[in-house]
Amino acid sequence: MWFERLQNIDRRVIYTILLIVLITPMIKPIGIPLSVNSTTRQVYNLIENLDPEKDIVMMGMDYSVAGQADVHPQAVAVAKHLANRNIRNIMVSFVADGPMLAEKIIGILGDRVTYGQNIVNVGYLAGGESAIKKFIEAPGTTFINDHRGKPLANMPVMAGIKDINDITLILDFQTGSPGYQDFLRQLPAGGPLYAAGIVTVSVPNVMPYLNSGQLAGLLQGLRGGAEYEVLIEEPGEGAARMDAQSLGHVVIVAFIIVGNLAYFGSKRKGKTHGGGDKV
Amino acid sequence: MKRSVPLLIVFVIGTFLLASYFFNFTLPGTNITLKQGASTINNWGVIVTAFAVGLASINLLRIHGAKIINQRSGWVNSAILILTMFTFIIVGIYSRSNPDNESAAKLFSNLFNYAYSPFSATMYSMIAFYVASASYRAFRMRSLEATLLLSAAVLVMLGNAPIAEQVWAQFPVIGKWLLTVINTTGQRGIAIGVAIGGFATSLRILLGFDRGHLGQGD
């Protein structure tokens, strides 16, 4: 009977336990040490090896607000790294939420960047993969004005961009579609390097593209953002939330174990009482 | 006629775009190359998609408007949705039309950051609680396959949690091996299968055998 009660525990108890476990480290941080994944270090090294005089980066702001808890810390950390190294950064969006999230990041960067000089938010282009194809064919002329309505033609950040090969690296932050597959289908062979920042649930799907070298680097969910903050030595939202995520994972594993113990316990009890062979 | 013309358009445009990936010659009687023509058609696609966003808004208005007018169950929610939609549309259009008006830009930014963003993130975050409940109630080792699946899931989760690494340093190693070796093998097979299936479906649509995109009827 005890096992049956354990199996059928009120779900509100489960929700409460999870809530307490997630909130407690946010109020009182633990500071669990964090090691850095090799795929995160690959992205870091890509940016460290860029030449501020001639290299240009395109940041794809293709994540929605729903997934920003996972991906936004990555985008902020990478944008900070690009700003610290004074690399030209063109922020493009192929999802509707993207431009506003880009503006949020530009606000966070503050005095590190000069809008129009080394960073610009060109805005949103509807069309999914068609829009990506259009941008890749003509990155310098697809957008006439930026997201703020200012003409792009006179901005130093856009100077010298004639085709996609003038962009050195594409860093795309995404939560779904359009995503890495759309970019990889449209990018020309020998063109710019492509790296992605994705939500944790998409990591298994992306692995074949990383192993084949089509992806030059990968930031994996909230942990990827936290690792990048460690690498640039500027802890932020990612690092702050890792304690909660870490404990949340452990609690879910504990739930799985306890649930299965209760299941096998009640199964064994049922055999003992019903079978009559064992007492 | 009603279905023949759309099917013909799909076939001509689709074949044109497909051919542009393999050939590049000048179209007879013009000085436009196949790739330039394909690029122009692609631009039309971008414009059509932009109009589709507007069409979706009109459709929302039609459905929820009818619900409000007929006072069907949940009409209050529909009224809030329509009001919110028009608030964002009006503020957004005014803000984009007057780029020098900082107050309008600030208002739209505040609506996005302090209303839309938290609500949207909250809805997505509730999934965590459903996963916790499912992990306790439904993830059972009822068979060998279920046991293998559950074991792999637990090991990958522990591999991703920094606290588990402090308990045993091999958790991340095992998790990474599962992702990069076992998972990648399976995902490659799935990706190839999806690509072949997608090619077959595309061919069926191009040739008119698959007419689901035309709506109901023959």
Interface residues (C-beta under 8 A of the other chain):
Chain A: Q7 I9 R11 I14 Y15 L18 L19 L22 I32 P33 L34 S35 S64 V65 A66 G67 Q68 A69 A96 M100 E103 K104 L125 A126 G127 G128 S130 A131 K133 K134 E137 R148 G149 K150 T200 V203 P204 N205 M207 P208 N211 Q220 R223 M242 Q245 S246 L247 G248 H249 V250 V251 I252 V253 F255 I256 V258 G259 N260 Y263 F264
Chain B: S39 N42 N43 G45 V46 T49 A50 A52 V53 R96 P99 A105 S109 F112 N113 Y116 S117 S120 A121 M123 Y124 S125 A128 F129 V131 A132 S133 S135 Y136 R137 F139 R140 M141 L150 A153 V154 M157 L158 N160 A161 P162 I163 A164 E165 Q166 P172 L179 T180 N183 T184 Q187 R188 A191
